[in-house]
Amino acid sequence: MSEPATTVLLLEWRNGNRDAGRELFKRMQPELRRIAAVYMSREGPGHTLQPTALVNELFLRFIGDEPVAWQDRAHFLAVASRNVRRILVDHARDRRAAKRGGEAPRAPLNDQIAAAPSFDDEVLDLHIALEKLEALEPRAAQVVELRYFGGLTEKEAAEVMGVSVATVKRDWDVGRAFLIAEMKETV
């Protein structure tokens, strides 16, 4: 979808036209599915969400919320990437809560299985680490969010953020190093 057409729909949606939001999602669905598929490809086997379901949940959240002061296509993709992360974190929290309630606890077959972190725990640990990074280095956190969760290239992330590709590369290195160190502490 061209940048001008996207911007027109975003402005109409921002002004309260929900049909423009629906049309935007229809036209942006291939790109949103690509973002969702990139992230889902990093998920563990047996994940219950599929890229299409993730995009549908994103649509429901966006259409149901108050109008956003959309600036352009890049802003939309940045907000979409952040919300994909939130959907996955919410999903992991719900699954973890369901596991901890209801059924009687079962004894593990061995201590290694009991000690192995679940996929949902890993998602939540990553989310917590990313929040810490955001408090210390907001721009690096945004780069990680756009590249890892949004599947954007360095060049695309630079365009979204309005910075140089070199800045994105530096922030990516800082963000990755921080997250790797944080995730090692949780293991």
ZADO-46958 format. One line per field, with one value per residue (C-alpha): x, y negated, z negated. Coordinates in steps of 0.1 Angstrom, whole numbers, plus 5000, padded with zeros to 4 digits. Each point is the difference from the previous one (the first is absolute). Layout:
BEGIN
c1	[X,...]
c2	[Y,...]
c3	[Z,...]
//
This chain:
BEGIN
c1	[5000,5014,5011,4975,4970,5010,5004,4966,4983,5020,4989,4963,5002,5016,4971,4975,4992,5002,4993,5033,5016,4984,5011,5035,5002,4987,5026,5029,4991,5028,5026,4985,4999,5037,5008,4979,5016,5035,4993,4982,5029,5020,4974,5003,4983,4964,4991,4963,4999,5004,5011,4964,4986,5026,4991,4963,5006,5021,4970,4976,5022,5006,4964,4987,5023,4996,5014,5038,5017,5015,5029,5008,5005,5033,4982,4972,5026,5018,4968,4990,5033,4997,4965,5010,5024,4973,4976,5026,5008,4963,4996,5030,4986,4966,5015,5022,4971,4979,5028,5002,4963,4973,5015,5018,5038,5018,5034,5027,5016,5034,5017,5013,4965,4988,5030,4995,4985,4968,4996,4976,5025,5026,4976,4993,5037,5008,4972,5013,5035,4988,4981,5033,5018,4973,5005,5038,5002,4966,5013,5019,4968,4980,5026,4997,4962,5000,5026,4992,4963,4992,5024,5012,5034,5026,4990,4963,5005,5021,4973,4973,5021,5014,5036,5030,5006,5033,4980,4977,5029,5016,4967,4994,5034,4993,4965,5010,5030,4978,4972,5025,5015,4965,4988,5031,4991,4966,5012]
c2	[5000,4966,4975,4973,5024,5013,4965,4990,5030,4994,4964,5009,5027,4975,4977,5027,5018,5037,5011,4985,5020,5032,4992,4993,5033,5018,4984,5004,5036,5015,4978,5006,5037,4998,4983,5026,5029,4987,4999,5033,5017,4993,5015,5035,5029,5006,4963,4996,4967,4998,4969,4994,5002,4976,4975,5005,4992,4970,4988,5004,4981,4971,4997,5003,4973,4962,4985,4997,4969,5019,4982,5023,5036,5003,4989,5025,5028,4990,5000,5033,5016,4989,5014,5033,5003,4991,5025,5028,4990,4999,5034,5014,4986,5015,5034,4999,4991,5028,5025,4989,5003,5025,5034,5019,4996,5029,5013,4995,5030,4988,4969,4988,4998,4981,4976,4993,4965,5001,4980,4977,4992,4992,4976,4983,4998,4984,4975,4991,4996,4979,4977,4996,4991,4975,4983,4997,4997,4992,4997,5033,5017,4985,5014,5035,4998,4990,5025,5029,4997,4981,5018,4968,4997,4975,4976,5003,4994,4970,4986,5006,4984,4971,5009,5013,5036,4997,4988,5030,5024,4985,5001,5036,5011,4982,5015,5035,5000,4987,5026,5029,4990,4996,5033,5019,4987,5015,5035]
c3	[5000,5010,4973,5011,5000,4966,4986,5013,4983,4968,4999,5006,4973,4976,5007,4989,5032,4989,5036,5009,4973,5013,5036,4988,4982,5031,5022,4974,4991,5021,4983,4966,5006,5010,4967,4981,5019,4993,4963,4999,5018,4969,4977,4986,5016,4991,4995,5001,5019,5037,5020,5013,4965,4988,5027,4992,4963,5010,5022,4971,4976,5025,5011,4964,4986,5002,5032,5001,5012,5029,5018,5029,5011,4980,4968,5007,5004,4968,4980,5016,4991,4964,4998,5015,4971,4975,5015,4996,4965,4990,5017,4980,4968,5006,5008,4969,4978,5015,4993,4964,4991,5004,5004,4972,5001,5017,4989,5026,5015,4990,4986,5034,5014,4969,5003,5037,5006,5020,5032,4983,4973,5027,5017,4966,4991,5033,4995,4965,5014,5029,4975,4980,5033,5008,4967,5006,5038,5015,5036,4998,4986,5030,5024,4984,5001,5037,5011,4978,4995,5032,5023,5015,5017,4987,5028,4993,4963,5008,5021,4974,4973,5021,4992,5021,5007,4980,4969,5004,5002,4968,4982,5012,4986,4967,4997,5009,4976,4972,5006,5003,4966,4984,5014,4987,4965,5002,5010]
//
